[in-house]
Amino acid sequence: MDESRKQFLEWFGEEFESINNSEELHVQAIKMIAWQSWVKSRAAIEIKLDDKVMAEDDFDKGHNCAIDYCADAIRAAGIKVKE
């Protein structure tokens, strides 16, 4: 399960605790609609990170590596990173 789905399920469970575990069809439909709304809202967000620098020394390599790590973490949360 991706990080975005986990975050959604945690939020939904806290926000709608009384219906979260219901197996009733209308409740499942509401949950599915809420999930699609969550996905679409995340898809609309795009993060622009700093440009990488020419790697002339270890500091520059670390700078570029940090940008890669940030991009990976952002994508894991279901958010796009502008290339």
Buried (B, 14 or more C-beta within 10 A) or exposed (E): EEEBEEBBBEEBEEEBEEBEEEEEEEBEEBBEEBBEEBBEEBEEEEEEBEEBEEEEEEEEEEBBEEBEEBBEEBBEBBBBBEE
